[in-house]
Amino acid sequence: MKSLHEIIYYDRYTRNICEEIVHADRFLNFFYNTNAGLIITELILKHKFISQIYGLYKRSILSKSSIRKFVSNMRVSEESIDYSSFKNFNDFFIRKPDLSKRPIVEDSSACIAPVDGKFIAILKMEDSLSFVIKKHTFNLETFLNDKALSKEFHSGSMLICRLCMADNHHFFYPDSGVHQSTSTTPGYYYAGGPYSNKKTIPFYSSNYRMMTRFSSDHFGDMLIFEIGAFTVGSIRQDNLINERVSKGSHKGWFELGGSTVVLLFLEGRIKFDDDIMNNSGSGIETYVRMGDSVGRAT
């Protein structure tokens, strides 16, 4: 059945334009594209307690029977999936990726994809400019909620990494360096995908998120954000504050639901890969696996 949302992306590995399979397509269409659904979203669905209730069910043994159907419907690769090891759907969702199939690019100057997902890049930010990214409103100053940071990263570069339900939800460090600090910004739980046709959603500035200040060996100081979304009850961190980490080492994971990772670079520190930049200019995301290159240090 054809998706109601028609989300297309470029697959770097097949070199084809593909259409994303959207989990709970009709559900999302109702709550983000009908008047009644938008009212329910604002009054109820965007709040944390709904995602927590959903999480309780997905952590119960009752949800185990839905795993095989999900794998089939979403065309998840069955490599390394041991169904007997999962007590519930959440166990399946937070399964660790097979890192042998995600080799870290050898070029030391390369920034690697921190997740499996669909990437779009903005080479130069402006803190006072509001614009739309895949049907979500974005403004650097409101996103950072910190005037000093906004001034520091004004005119910097941004990489948005969107994960859908079928992706693996562990995230990794994009370069070697020192994990300096992590802070949390409370917020709502709007859906993270481009599901709204009628209005833009304040996903970046309003959703629950965590920010890591990271001193990268090849890209200087940068910011790493993990953003929660509808049904994402929590973001788990390895808490490696003030520790040196290697490129591709584990940073944490999302529990349930599609999510987003954002990388912010200082001005002039990265040149994004050509396919990502060319597709981004047309508003098309590029599918990249964790460990592969997304750009080079300048």
Buried (B, 14 or more C-beta within 10 A) or exposed (E): EEBBBEBBBBEBEEEEEEEBBBBBBEEBBBBBBEEEBBEBBEEEBBEBEBBEEBBEEBBEEEBBEBBEEBBEEBEBEEEEBEEEEBEBBBBBBBBEBEBEEBEBBEEEBBBBBBBBBBBBBBBEBBBEEEEEBBBBBBBBBBBBEBEEBBEBBBEBBBBBBBBBBBBBBBBBBBBBBBBEEBEEBEBBBBBBBBBBEEEBBBBBBBBBBBBBBBBBBBBBBBBBBBBBBBBBBBBBBBEBEEEEBEBBBBBBBBBBBBBBBBBBBBBEBBBBBEBBBEBBEEEBBBBBBBBBBBBBBE
